[in-house]
Amino acid sequence: MRRSLGCIVLALLLHLFFPAPLFSQIPTSSTALDQRLVGNVYGVVRDAATSSPIAGAKIFLFDPSLLNTEKSRIVQSNGGLFFLPDARSATRRGMTDARGEFLINFVPTPYPFKLYTIVVESPGYKSFVIERARVLPGAVMALRVDGRLEKGRESQAIVFDGGSPNAPLRYRHETPDRAVPPRPRGIPYPKIAAVTHTVFATREGLIGGTTANRHVIVARDHFVALPSVRALNADDHADQFQVELRYGDKTVREPVWDVGPWNTSDDYWHPSPIRESWQDLPQGTPEAQAAYSSGYNGGRDEFGRPVLNPAGIDLADGTFWDDLALTDNQWVSVAFLWRPGVAVGQRVQTTATLNVRSAPAGSLVGQVPAGATGTITGGPLGAMYSQYFWVWWNIQWDDGVTRGWSVENWLIAINKPTAAHVRWSLYR
């Protein structure tokens, strides 16, 4: 928050006469699920001259919209006079250990991201500040800060713009993979009736961090991350969304508890008209894969960052090392178990009691029991219901009376589709 002397005087006068906050709230989505998302900020703090770790340094995260100008102190920075936020208005805070390392988890991060002002302080050093640092949900894309503190007084500060390529920031998944093997052909898929694709998998790590749905990561943990909140379970007790992974002779099922890598709105497992972003890509192709392999979107992700590897799924350490016995990032088979791979004209059967609605997410018109059969006559349409994004189909049930829209998660196909033409559309 650099200010000229005139701007500072004006700001103080405005604060006296108009005590409302001078900063506008960063626009974010307001759904209940989005408001529960959390992120992580971690890193290391060192002496800029000696590179020695600084223990006991304090790290503060400030919401720019909530900064209290009246209680801020004015310091001299590399860009002029600067309002240094008061520690009491910090949203989250942490402290470095003996190695100069820190981890701040449970950082409120409404979808798709939130901007924070990051301040690092230690006695005998200038304050280290990063403005407009973009924190993304989850541990896959945790924000790493490389804090190098210069000797000086508390009335001095070194300030960086978080949007600058020279800012000492990077995200956990932003590592080049020098040994990406070619995408294999004919990789064996699990023998289940679910939408399945071959995807490049990377390892998540960050023990002690929090996933986007607030799960605290433990050693050799078991879950996966996908680059869209449309497949994120609400918490670490939910398993609405699971995948089945196969590599070689190893197979495992895991819940989706985190968001990433690279993107937050790339539900590549959906058909193009339902897919939230990148609808021109083939179903099953992650945007990061297309960007890395063929320069799609200028070789960049949804945030404009150069894509350094083609990852479309991240695996917790236990899933990576123990379940699949991986030793390096690798292409794996991923079956999206909530997607049964049905189509118009197909005969289907329910695996549980299923609600039937007048429209996607519409009013309830009936129910069909587990084991009920019917024929798909329309769809698919996409719609949010009860904090989740669901894919809906119009089904004529064999009782001869019930007909309407049901979600696909509890359907299985009992024959091949008979329709020659499928009409895709998106319900809004």
C-alpha positions in Angstrom: 0.0 0.0 0.0 2.4 2.7 -1.2 1.2 6.2 -0.6 2.5 9.7 -1.4 2.5 12.1 1.5 -0.5 13.9 0.0 -2.4 10.6 -0.3 -1.6 9.7 3.3 -3.0 13.1 4.5 -6.1 12.6 2.4 -6.6 9.1 3.6 -6.4 10.2 7.2 -8.9 13.0 6.7 -11.3 10.6 4.9 -11.0 8.2 7.8 -11.9 10.8 10.3 -15.0 12.0 8.5 -16.0 8.7 6.7 -15.0 5.8 9.1 -16.3 3.1 6.7 -13.4 1.0 5.2 -11.6 2.5 2.3 -10.9 -0.8 0.6 -13.5 -2.7 -1.5 -14.1 -6.4 -1.0 -12.6 -8.7 -3.6 -15.5 -10.2 -5.5 -15.9 -13.9 -4.8 -18.6 -16.6 -5.2 -20.9 -16.7 -2.2 -22.1 -20.3 -2.2 -21.9 -22.2 1.1 -19.3 -24.6 -0.3 -17.1 -21.8 -1.6 -17.1 -20.0 1.7 -15.8 -23.2 3.5 -12.8 -23.6 1.2 -9.4 -23.1 2.7 -5.8 -22.7 1.5 -2.2 -22.7 2.8 0.7 -20.3 2.9 4.1 -21.8 3.8 7.8 -21.1 3.1 11.1 -20.2 4.7 12.5 -17.0 6.1 16.3 -16.3 5.8 18.8 -13.5 6.3 19.2 -11.8 2.9 23.0 -11.4 3.4 24.0 -14.7 4.9 21.1 -17.0 3.9 20.9 -18.2 7.5 17.4 -19.3 8.6 15.7 -16.8 10.9 13.8 -18.6 13.8 10.9 -16.9 15.5 10.0 -14.6 12.6 6.3 -13.6 12.7 4.2 -14.0 9.6 0.8 -12.2 9.2 -1.9 -12.6 6.6 -4.1 -9.5 6.1 -7.4 -9.3 4.2 -6.9 -6.1 2.2 -10.6 -5.3 2.6 -10.4 -5.3 6.4 -7.2 -3.4 7.0 -7.6 -0.7 9.7 -6.0 2.4 8.4 -6.3 4.2 11.7 -4.2 1.7 13.5 -1.6 1.2 10.7 1.8 2.6 11.1 3.6 4.5 8.4 7.0 3.2 7.4 9.6 4.0 4.7 9.6 1.4 1.9 11.5 0.8 -1.3 8.5 2.4 -3.1 7.9 5.3 -0.8 5.8 5.7 2.4 3.7 2.7 3.2 0.9 1.8 5.6 2.0 -1.2 7.5 -1.1 -3.1 8.8 -1.7 -3.5 12.5 -1.1 -7.1 13.7 -4.4 -7.2 15.5 -6.3 -7.1 12.2 -4.5 -10.2 10.8 -6.7 -12.9 9.4 -4.1 -15.7 10.1 -0.6 -15.7 11.6 2.3 -18.0 12.1 5.9 -18.2 13.2 9.1 -19.7 11.8 10.8 -22.7 13.5 14.5 -23.3 14.1 14.9 -24.0 10.4 13.2 -20.7 9.4 10.2 -22.6 8.0 6.6 -21.9 8.6 3.1 -23.3 7.6 -0.1 -21.3 7.9 -3.1 -23.5 7.2 -6.9 -23.0 7.3 -6.5 -19.8 5.4 -10.1 -18.7 4.3 -10.0 -18.9 0.5 -13.4 -18.4 -1.2 -13.5 -19.8 -4.8 -11.6 -19.2 -7.0 -8.9 -17.4 -4.9 -8.4 -14.6 -2.4 -5.9 -11.8 -2.3 -3.9 -11.3 0.9 -1.2 -8.9 2.1 1.6 -11.0 3.7 3.9 -9.4 6.3 7.0 -11.0 7.8 8.7 -9.3 10.8 11.7 -10.1 13.0 13.6 -7.8 15.4 16.6 -6.1 13.8 15.2 -6.5 10.2 13.2 -4.5 7.9 9.6 -5.7 7.5 9.1 -7.9 4.4 5.7 -7.3 2.7 4.0 -8.9 -0.3 0.8 -7.1 -1.5 -1.9 -8.8 -3.4 -0.6 -12.3 -3.0 -3.1 -14.7 -4.5 -4.0 -17.6 -2.2 -5.7 -20.6 -4.0 -7.8 -23.3 -2.3 -6.2 -26.5 -1.0 -2.7 -27.9 -0.4 -1.9 -28.8 -4.0 -1.6 -25.2 -4.9 -0.4 -23.9 -1.5 1.5 -20.6 -1.8 5.2 -20.7 -1.0 6.9 -17.5 0.3 10.7 -17.1 0.1 11.3 -14.4 2.6 14.7 -12.9 2.6 15.0 -10.2 5.3 17.4 -7.3 5.2 18.9 -5.8 8.3 17.3 -2.5 9.3 14.9 -0.7 11.6 11.2 -1.4 12.3 10.4 1.9 10.5 11.6 0.4 7.2 10.0 -2.2 4.8 10.7 -4.0 1.6 7.5 -4.3 -0.4 6.7 -6.6 -3.3 3.7 -6.7 -5.6 2.3 -10.3 -5.5 1.3 -10.0 -9.2 4.8 -9.3 -10.4 6.9 -12.1 -11.9 9.7 -11.0 -9.6 7.7 -11.5 -6.4 9.3 -14.2 -4.2 6.3 -16.5 -4.5 5.5 -19.7 -6.2 2.9 -22.4 -5.8 3.6 -25.9 -4.6 2.7 -27.6 -7.9 4.8 -25.2 -10.0 7.7 -27.5 -10.5 9.0 -28.5 -14.0 8.9 -32.3 -14.6 12.0 -33.1 -16.7 11.0 -36.7 -17.1 7.4 -36.7 -18.3 7.0 -40.0 -20.2 4.9 -40.0 -23.3 1.2 -40.7 -22.8 0.9 -44.5 -23.1 -1.5 -46.0 -25.6 -3.7 -48.9 -24.6 -3.3 -48.4 -20.9 -5.5 -51.0 -19.1 -8.6 -49.5 -17.5 -10.4 -50.9 -14.5 -13.2 -53.2 -15.5 -16.0 -51.0 -14.2 -18.8 -49.2 -15.8 -17.6 -45.6 -15.2 -16.1 -42.8 -17.3 -12.4 -43.5 -17.4 -9.4 -41.6 -18.7 -5.6 -41.7 -18.7 -4.2 -38.8 -16.7 -0.8 -37.6 -15.6 -0.5 -37.9 -11.8 1.8 -36.0 -9.4 2.4 -36.3 -5.7 0.8 -33.8 -3.2 2.7 -33.9 0.1 2.5 -30.9 2.5 2.0 -32.8 5.7 0.2 -30.6 8.2 -1.4 -28.5 5.5 -5.1 -28.4 4.8 -7.0 -29.6 1.8 -9.6 -27.3 0.2 -12.3 -29.1 2.2 -10.4 -28.7 5.6 -8.8 -32.1 5.9 -5.5 -31.9 7.8 -2.9 -33.9 5.8 -1.1 -36.6 7.7 1.9 -38.7 6.7 1.2 -41.3 4.1 -2.3 -39.9 3.6 -4.9 -41.3 1.2 -7.0 -39.0 -1.1 -6.7 -37.2 -4.4 -7.1 -33.7 -5.8 -8.9 -32.8 -9.1 -8.7 -29.3 -10.7 -12.3 -28.3 -10.2 -14.6 -27.7 -7.1 -17.3 -29.6 -9.0 -15.9 -32.9 -7.7 -14.9 -31.8 -4.2 -16.4 -33.6 -1.3 -17.8 -31.1 1.3 -15.5 -32.5 4.0 -13.2 -35.4 4.8 -16.1 -37.6 6.0 -17.9 -37.4 2.6 -17.3 -39.6 -0.4 -19.9 -38.5 -2.9 -17.0 -38.2 -5.3 -14.4 -41.0 -5.6 -12.0 -42.2 -8.2 -10.6 -45.6 -8.9 -6.9 -45.4 -9.9 -4.9 -48.1 -11.7 -1.2 -48.3 -12.4 0.3 -51.6 -13.5 -1.3 -54.3 -11.3 -2.2 -51.9 -8.5 -5.8 -50.6 -8.1 -7.2 -48.3 -5.4 -10.3 -46.2 -4.7 -9.9 -42.8 -3.1 -12.1 -39.7 -2.2 -11.6 -36.3 -3.8 -10.7 -34.0 -1.0 -8.6 -31.3 -2.6 -8.5 -28.9 -5.7 -5.8 -28.8 -8.3 -3.3 -29.0 -9.8 -3.0 -25.9 -12.0 -6.7 -25.1 -12.4 -9.7 -24.8 -10.2 -12.5 -24.9 -12.9 -11.4 -27.7 -15.2 -13.9 -30.5 -14.8 -12.4 -32.4 -17.8 -14.4 -35.6 -17.0 -17.6 -33.9 -18.2 -18.7 -33.6 -21.8 -17.9 -30.3 -23.5 -21.3 -28.6 -23.1 -21.4 -29.3 -19.4 -17.7 -28.6 -18.8 -17.2 -25.4 -16.9 -14.1 -24.2 -18.8 -12.2 -25.1 -21.9 -15.2 -26.6 -23.7 -13.3 -26.9 -27.0 -11.0 -29.6 -25.5 -11.9 -33.3 -25.9 -13.6 -34.8 -22.9 -10.9 -36.4 -20.7 -8.2 -34.0 -21.6 -7.1 -31.7 -18.7 -6.3 -28.1 -19.7 -2.8 -28.4 -18.2 -2.1 -31.4 -20.4 -3.2 -29.6 -23.5 -1.2 -26.5 -22.5 1.9 -28.4 -21.7 1.8 -30.8 -24.7 0.6 -28.6 -27.5 0.7 -25.0 -26.3 -3.1 -24.7 -25.8 -4.1 -21.4 -24.2 -0.6 -20.1 -24.9 0.8 -22.9 -22.7 -0.7 -21.3 -19.6 -3.3 -22.2 -17.0 -6.5 -20.3 -16.0 -4.4 -17.8 -14.0 -2.0 -17.1 -16.8 0.9 -19.1 -15.3 3.1 -21.1 -17.6 2.2 -24.8 -17.2 5.3 -26.8 -16.3 3.9 -30.3 -16.3 0.7 -32.0 -17.7 -0.8 -33.0 -14.4 -4.5 -33.6 -14.2 -4.7 -35.2 -10.8 -2.6 -35.0 -7.5 -2.2 -38.0 -5.2 -1.7 -38.0 -1.4 1.6 -39.6 -0.3 0.0 -42.9 0.8 -1.9 -43.2 -2.4 1.2 -42.4 -4.4 3.8 -44.5 -2.6 1.8 -47.3 -0.9 -1.3 -47.9 -2.9 0.1 -47.5 -6.4 3.8 -48.1 -5.6 4.8 -45.1 -7.7 8.4 -43.8 -7.5 7.9 -40.8 -9.8 5.1 -38.8 -11.4 3.4 -41.1 -13.9 0.4 -41.6 -16.2 -2.4 -43.5 -14.5 -5.9 -44.8 -15.3 -8.6 -42.8 -13.5 -12.2 -43.9 -13.3 -14.6 -41.2 -12.1 -16.9 -43.4 -10.2 -19.8 -40.9 -9.9 -20.0 -40.9 -13.7 -21.6 -44.2 -14.9 -21.1 -43.4 -18.6 -24.7 -43.6 -19.6 -26.4 -41.9 -22.6 -29.8 -41.2 -24.1 -31.6 -44.3 -25.1 -29.9 -46.4 -22.5 -31.5 -48.8 -20.1 -30.5 -48.1 -16.5 -30.9 -49.4 -13.0 -30.7 -47.6 -9.7 -28.2 -48.6 -7.0 -30.1 -46.8 -4.2 -33.4 -45.1 -3.7 -33.4 -42.2 -6.1 -35.4 -38.9 -6.1 -37.2 -37.9 -9.3 -37.6 -34.2 -10.0 -39.6 -32.0 -12.3 -36.4 -30.4 -13.7 -32.7 -30.6 -12.8 -32.6 -29.5 -9.1 -36.4 -28.9 -9.4 -39.3 -29.9 -7.2 -39.7 -33.5 -6.1 -42.2 -35.5 -8.1 -41.5 -39.0 -6.8 -39.0 -41.6 -5.9 -37.9 -45.0 -7.3 -36.4 -47.7 -5.1 -33.0 -49.4 -5.4 -33.1 -51.8 -8.3 -35.7 -49.9 -10.3 -35.2 -49.9 -14.1 -36.0 -47.4 -16.8 -34.9 -45.8 -20.0 -33.0 -42.5 -20.4 -35.0 -40.1 -22.7 -33.2 -36.8 -22.2 -30.1 -35.1 -21.0 -27.5 -34.7 -19.8 -28.0 -31.4 -18.0 -25.8 -29.9 -15.3 -27.2 -28.2 -12.2 -26.2 -27.3 -8.6 -28.2 -28.9 -5.8 -27.4 -29.0 -2.1 -23.9 -27.5 -2.6 -22.9 -30.0 -5.2 -22.8 -29.9 -9.0 -24.7 -32.9 -10.4 -25.3 -34.3 -13.9 -29.0 -35.0 -14.5 -30.9 -37.3 -16.9 -34.6 -37.5 -17.8 -35.7 -41.1 -17.2 -39.0 -42.9 -18.0 -39.2 -45.5 -15.2 -40.7 -48.9 -15.9 -43.5 -48.5 -13.4 -45.2 -46.7 -16.3 -46.0 -43.7 -14.1 -42.9 -42.0 -12.8 -40.9 -39.8 -15.2 -38.5 -37.0 -14.5 -34.9 -35.9 -13.8 -32.5 -37.8 -11.6 -28.8 -37.5 -10.9 -26.5 -40.0 -12.5 -24.4 -41.0 -9.5 -26.7 -43.8 -8.5 -27.3 -45.3 -12.0 -25.7 -48.2 -13.8 -26.2 -49.1 -17.4 -27.8 -52.4 -18.2 -27.4 -52.3 -22.0 -25.9 -50.2 -24.7 -27.6 -46.9 -25.8 -30.0 -47.3 -28.7 -30.2 -43.6 -29.7 -28.3 -42.6 -32.8 -28.1 -39.0 -31.8 -27.3 -37.5 -28.4 -28.3 -33.9 -27.6 -26.1 -32.2 -25.1 -27.1 -29.1 -23.2 -26.4 -27.2 -20.0 -29.0 -26.3 -17.4 -28.5 -23.0 -15.7 
